[in-house]
Amino acid sequence: MLTRLSIRNVVLIEALDLDFAGGLGVLTGETGAGKSILLDALGLVLGNRADSGLLRAGEDQASVTASFEFDRVPQPVRAILAEAELDVEPGEPLIVKRRLKADGASKAFINDQPVGAALLRELAPHLVELHGQHDDRGLVNPRGHRLLLDRFARADAAGVEAAWQTWRAADAELVVAREALERASADRDLLLAHLAELTALEPLQGEEEQLAEARAAMQKGERLSDDLAELQRLWAGSDSALAALRSAARRFDRIAGEHPLLGEALAALDRAVIEASEAEDKLERAGEALAHDPAALDRIETRLFDLRAAARKHGCTVDDLAHHMREMRGQLEAIEGGEAGLEALEAATHAAAADYRAKAGALSDRRTEAAVRLDRAVAGELAPLKLDAAQFRTSVTRLPEERWGASGIDAVEFLISTNPGAPFAPLTRIASGGELSRFILALKVALAEEGGAATVIFDEIDRGVGGAVASAIGERLARLAHDGQLLAVTHSPQVAARGGQHYVIAKSSEGTVTRTSVHLLDSGGRQEEIARMLSGAEITAEARAQADRLLERV
């Protein structure tokens, strides 16, 4: 609910602070006094395009601040603020501010936190619902008609939306699975061929390193083969150095007892024989280790070439070939099991589609039934509003399947025919300004909608009517404002008399300076203003008496 509006330097308004209460508030004043300035200022703070033409002459900055009772704003406002990470403490007002500079630049704030004008525009329809002479939003906009009808029908639109999302999610999962299976199936033959090659190759973890080491050893033996052969020749046979050492040792053994030095010589020679024998053993073992077998070397090099060629082909290391084989087997198993999984996903998608169709069909039936009741309710409001020749129809039509969505399977639009026999058409194409406002009022009364904007404003809904019709308009405005807040800019004394709060808008001039001001009237001021509306420039005693009668009636 709007509780305060502060305006600084907007067109003819220098400084204005207005406090509002719940119920019906009316704004009156002579033509040209500046009622539109108030609405333009409110539009600015609600995100309308920043226009430097709104700036008061001679000023370099204007501002508009609107305060709302946060505890009474609709739930969508809270959700939008939460998504924008804007906090409003319980009990605090929601304060929306917009500053405008002479170059057209503007800044917006919510509770002193800077925000974009786009956020204000997102909040606007939930904070203030404005119905003017050329309104193309709110009840007139066909995009909102389906939601309004659902509220009137108290239909389970949320259940249909949830069923739609479930169906879409299941269908998307099915599409992904089907595409994956198609791609995998196309690769089946290639996978089988690759797997057959690797299975025949039988790569082992660490095999490349072992083969490389064995090949290096054989290649080293090939290089050392001549030296090893010469060494073995020198070390083996009866005329080898080792044989000579052993023969010398036997001779020393026979004479070693003849002198101590001969014994020491024998001991040294024995040590030399032992060392030479160890060298002979190691030479023999080295020869075995470095044995050069051309056939074995060829087999090792062929195996290494095959392993490394396979690794290059599959874009991995030789050690990863075994893991790659397991992956390919898994892919083949997935292809084989994919058909069964696909069948399960198809069944889930069909079940979700059937659930959506059932719920959307039930919603469509409920909409059709509610449309008849709404048409009847609106028809009952038209005659008192001097629209007795008009007809109202809620069109509920089935959409083709490709246009089904989260809101169901119907297109909903409010249509009117202003004269007997005339075709039905959208509100804005047929109704004139005054008729349009009265149609909107009839709709608002018939819908008695819940979850609408916190504040509703009607701009000159009574234009071109008077007497009983104006009284009917005033009575309906008061009824709509009973549990909320409704502001009406009016030229009708019958409507003005219904207001719980009455504001008068006036324009004054001092030399070349013109100002617009707004004042809240007391009971005496209300009588005088309504009398002026009844009689014109000269307020007569009869006009005051008639004003009293209007005020007493309400």
Order of alpha helices (4+ residues) and beta strands (2+ residues): beta-beta-beta-alpha-beta-alpha-beta-beta-beta-alpha-beta-alpha-alpha-alpha-alpha-alpha-alpha-alpha-alpha-beta-beta-beta-alpha-alpha-beta-alpha-beta-alpha-beta-beta-alpha-alpha
